[in-house]
């Protein structure tokens, strides 16, 4: 009898080779389990079957073990001496011995072979999903670089080196960014989720504070080496960011090291963030000093921290208020985020009796201007009539989020006070 060739897995299942990124021992274990499962379906039990997988050769041999008996009661587990001799051509067996019969793939029938293939495909897909999930779950918070495969209005699809898809939603893109196919981008791996047993959904982000922190680690060797620590990063993506850094070595200037000679280090980061303004600040645990540093270049007259949970009141001379608040209130907002407190900027009236003392608090106009409008104006640092009149109507509307008609009405009321 011609010796039957073993099932060659590499040939029979060529669709599931190296490109699946599955370890060969794991692959062989899956194959063995899939065959045993199909054996149980075909023969009723897999107890008297051996599946031998050769990891090195990539082959699989299946044997059905029979007890040799005088009278067969279970054809799937017993054979007579005559049946064994006819099947093997060997006269050396006796009653009570065990005979191992090699099975061919054809023994499972066309439907059985199809089931094996489908089950194998399903198991391998599950392993791939689990491997992909673990791979990127371990990388959450790390910097990622990839190529844009497709770009739509709501998201950009990015591929890694293995062809896996990662998603960069519009909400995680810096305002004003536009990507096109084949663009190389950097982002942080924000999250990995399993959704309805599909391929893991990997989300990238370019607006996360951690993204900016990773960029500093990449561009500033002293941070990567642990000589400088990034204590906190706060951002209004596309507008401004503040990075608080600290050095435990007095010989190292953390701000100078982060900025680099002639701004060489930070300029690359600024370009990556689409010209987002970045302030590097010396970290301190003193919240008042932290606020002063964060509001620079505006000069702070004094700070009222109030009780925990209260808004922090920062007083400045009128000419400093605009610098302290920043465009759209961005500067004061970020300063508050650094100390985890909300900050209000108040105009400090000069003590020399100058005409600024003739200014009128907005609260005095509560009978003519709705309180919610006054609250909006005070939130952007305009707590007096003249502080409002010093700004353009367009600037007020944008920063206080007010309708143009409302702003014009307020300006008319305030101007009338000084006519």
JOWONOR-V537028 format. One record per helix or strand of 3 or more residues. SS is the DSSP state (@ for helix, = for strand). FROM is the first residue (numbers start at 1). TO is the last residue. If there is no record, write none. Layout:
BEGIN
ss,from,to
SS,FROM,TO
SS,FROM,TO
END
This chain:
BEGIN
ss,from,to
@,9,12
@,14,16
@,18,20
@,24,43
=,49,54
=,59,68
@,81,88
=,98,103
@,105,137
=,143,151
=,155,159
=,165,169
@,170,172
=,184,193
=,201,205
@,209,219
@,221,224
=,228,236
=,240,247
@,254,259
@,261,272
=,277,282
@,287,295
=,302,304
=,312,317
@,318,325
@,327,339
=,343,348
@,355,358
@,362,365
@,371,379
@,385,389
@,393,400
@,404,418
END
